[in-house]
């Protein structure tokens, strides 16, 4: 049985949230579309893992890496690399709901004074931190945007479009312009977004960094290849094998930028069409360049030159493809197999049992070798980050966290937004908030035990659940399911729980058919409170 696919892909795949009785027979996997001659074939033999499996792997990477920040020597701490990491952390918080991830990002912003790395700002790299600040401010208004407001207002007038003359800058800057358009309501920020993008695409080859030479094309985007040159110095250049040079991470930055801009634009905004079109164009080219192990090599069109798996480019591309499927921009039968294969590669070859992420190419601007050892050269300790932040740079881990969070969004829950019965609730924190799909809201009720029961509306094959407690409390609970709301089967027993944070539970009997799911909270460990407060309760298919 396939995982449930996000709503944006409903028209693209026929197995979306199909009730269990309709899924009794096996179905063939969707095809991956025509492959380019000589390209690795990405088949549909793989399906997405369970929601619990995806988030468990993503949290493993985050929990290993988060402890290294306090002692890092990698600076600037509010630069583009750490900012990319915090974006991945923020995306994971939105999916898993663990308060520690939100607290980490708030502490990061406060330690930076909510500032950017090189004010006064005309460098797209530096404003990347502002994207995380913006997202934090939407949850906690103490996240100050004063410095970013001044920076963006200044750049609106003073930043020349020629600053966007390398493709990394599209990921670093474009989404920030879209967010500040939303913040201010000033369409001039959207005009600046479009101008920066159009210049890079159509005129980036005329950059001053190539003064004195005439490139074969004016823009950084090569429509004949469906890919982007890193900057003007790569236009017309050849690698050691005589092939054009298209850098995987650079193209990952671009396609991920398209996804983040589209996420930020108002729904239905006509400006989004060109960004969606570019995402589609690049996606169509990239799936033909994916390796059989799920990775994209550092040199996209000449993988033999750098044959090692490369995690940062693969993570960014996976994130963008998963977003495209979820948003209905990419057809799931064509692109879901590539996402599943990439995620399998990232979590079996790059993500180590310790949580260390390997196969990362270090900072640079062209294809190159990746760090391939299964552990950092020097392990982190309670007083040192070792060499973790060098061997596995923050941006690389951030790319994996973005990918995992986007893949998790594809495995939607049939319980989200469904009717809820309850034994008690607090005004302002009603029971309907327990399944609204938003980890920043909560259901609260005073006293133990308290319970909520969700009616899925039909019988589904269910196999796992997520419980997100308020303030990461170690609540003790049980989950039961029923086909008729009369006869109940225990599927999760955490009545002796001592673990804080969100819980991702596989059902003890395996997959079961049920229409109703009931969460009963009987107490809490390690906290003195009479309140049950659950931010999200969701069940997932089998």
Secondary structure, 3 states (H helix, E strand, C coil): CCCCCCHHHCCCCCCCCCCHHHHCCCCCCCCCCCCCCCCCCCCCCCCCCCHHHHHHHHHHHHHHHHCCHHHCCCCCCCCHHHHHHHHHHHHHHHHHCCHHHHHHHHHHHHHCCCCCCCCCCCCCCCCHHHHHHHHHHCCCCCCCCHHHHHHHHHHHHHCCHHHCCECHHHHHHHHHHHHHHHHHCCHHHHHHHHHHHHHHHHHHHHCHHHCCCCCCCCCCEECCCCEECCEHHHCCCECCCCCECCEHHHHHHHHHHHHHHHHHCCCCCCCHHHHHHHHHHHHHHHHHHCCCCCCCCCECCCHHHHCCCCHHHHHHHHHHHHHHHHCCCCCHHHHHHHHHHHHHHHHHHHECCCCCECCEECCCCCCCCEECCCCCCCCCCCCCCCCHHHHCCHHHHHHHHHHHHHHHHHCCCCCCCCCEEECCCECCECHHHHHCCCCCCCEEEECCCEEEEEEEEEEEEEEEEEEEEHHHCEEEEEEEEECCCCCCEEEEEECCCCCCCCEEEECCCCCEEEEEEEEEEEEEECCCCCEEEEEEEEEEEC
